[in-house]
């Protein structure tokens, strides 16, 4: 029989007998939607803050967790190479010397050895497919980590800028209440007001002073968090500190954002892609475990030269060759093969549940992010309207006090309300920015590997 015909028959046999993984995916009850969200991979540039862009670029370049995830991709790629190499013939060069038992003369042998396992049942192919899917899963995990870290960096930055703005407001309030305290003290000394009103102004001044260290402490903590995320060195943090970009009130807030769930959410989220790849890998591992029941057939051969005198090693007539076929299959292994199949099937069930859970989490996150983004916009608008009313209230309180129609306590209450309202407006602006970051993350915006 011709070698080409033998090879064709072997290939046909491999195709007919190979065990392929079940391609079924869990059924999902998904909402109907035809809307496709358009979100750029570099979504953080929407906020139009160059310093934020720089910080996220540093995060994606220097963050240690990303370095670990990148190393895991290299490891998974190497494992794929190991698995795929088992499907190819192996060639080795062998050389040995042994003494002739009759004459005592040394016998030299130099040969090339080849071995190849015929993957008739698809065990090696399924192991390679599992390794390939695990590589895709690792890449998706890396993408998901990029998305999470860029979102955390943006949120940490917005939190820091909000604290900066609140500290500025607190210092302005300290200066304002100090001036009021000095004025009320002079009025008391001149007999124009009672000591009670002077002490009220002093108490309000001291209360404003006490707030400043609280914000300074929170700012130090926020700087530490942001420096760790962006990979800033300890020396740079201590000696140079963190730079500042736009004030939080000047950071651009996007108005054209999705208002309902997109239809392509399953294709966007890296965590879903990771779970799907792991599920497909588990399918292949089940098929590989089932194939281990069947015989393993391997071919091996040696072709080389052998001679008693070393000088005749390459002379005519010194050639030697050997060919062998090996077959092995488990007859009794104490239940090992069956247990391995059960283990693979159990892992497959867990992977299927993990995939369903990832899809559920994705839609729940996206739904919540859409709703929170909408409500945060409403809160910011309402808070801005309250500030307008509180500013007018303070003017009227001062006017009534100056004309003797109300006491100074009314003025202090109006000042406190306005101060707290302005703090709340800063917080509402920050929360709206954080909500937009959460929405970008929930919809799967990020960098592709």
C-alpha positions, 0 to 999 in steps of 0.5 A: 500500500502506498504511503500516501494512501496510508496517510489518507486512511489515517487522516480519515480515521482520525476525522471519523473517530475524534470526540468533539466537545459539545458546543451547547451554551446555556439558554439565557432569558435576555431583554429584547433590544435593538439599540447599539451603544456607541462608546469609545475605548478611550471613554475617559477622554469624554471628560476633557481633562488632560491630567485625567488622561495622563493618570489613566495612561500611567495606570495602564502602563505601570499598575502592578496588577496589570503586569501580573495579568500580562504575565498570566497571558504569556503563561497561558500562551506558553501552555497553548504551545505545550499542548499544541506541540503534542499533536506533532511528531517529535524528532530527537538525535541519539548517540551512544557507545557500548562495548561488544560483549564478545570482542570487547570492542566499542560499538558506536551508534548515531541515529535520529529518533521519531515518535508520534501519537496518533490522535484518533479520538481527539484527546490531544486536539481537545486539550489544545482547544481547551488551552486555546480557550483558556488563553482567550479567557486570560486575555479577556480577564486582562481587558476587564482589569484594564477597564476596572483600573481605568474606572477606579482611577477616574473615580479616585481622581473625581473624588480627590477633585471634589475634596479639593473643592470642598477644602477651598470652600471650607477655607473660604468659610473660615475666612468669612466667619473670622471676619464676622467674628472680628466685626461682632467683637468690635460691636460688642466692645462698642456696646452695640450687641450683646455678648451672646451674639459675639460668642455665637460668631466666635463659636461659628468661627471655631466650628469652621476651623475644625472642618479644615483638618478633616478635609485635609486628612481625606485629601491625603488618603485620596492622594495615596489611593490615586498614586497606587492606582497610577503606579506613582513611585513613593519618592514622587508622591512624597517629594512632588505630590499629585498634580491637579487638573481642572476644578470639578465644576469645570470637568465636562459632563457628557449629556449624550449617554445611553438611556437603556440597555444596548443589544450588544452588551454580551459582546462588549463586556470582558467578564462575559467573554472571559466566562464564555471562554472558560465554558468552552474550555471546560467543554473541550476538557470533558471531551479530552477526558472521555477520549482517555478511555480509548486506546492511545496509539503511537508510532516510533522509529529510529534511522541512523548508523552503527559500527564497531570501529569509530572510523567506519561509522559513516561507511556503507553498510553501517546503516541501522533502522527500527520501527515500532507501533505502540498501543495502550489503553486502561483496563483497570485503573481503580476508577481513575478515568471515570473519576477524571470524566466526572471531575471534568463534567463537574467543572463544566457545570460550574463553568456554565453556572459562572457564565450565567452568573456573569451575564446576570451581573452584566445586565444588572450592573448596566441597568443599575448604572443607567438608572443611577446616571439618570437620577444623579443628573436630576439630583445635581439640577435640584441641588443647584436650584437649592443653592440659588434659593439659599443665597437669596435667603442669606441676603435677606437674613443679613438685611433683616439683621442690619435693620433690627428685624431679626437676631444674629442667630438667623444670619448664622443659620442661613450661612450654615445652610448655604455652606452645607448646600454648597458642599452638597452641590460639590458632592452631587457633581462628583456623584454624577461624574462617578455615575457616568464612569460606572455607566461606561464600565457597565457597558463594557467600554475599555481597551482591547488586548 
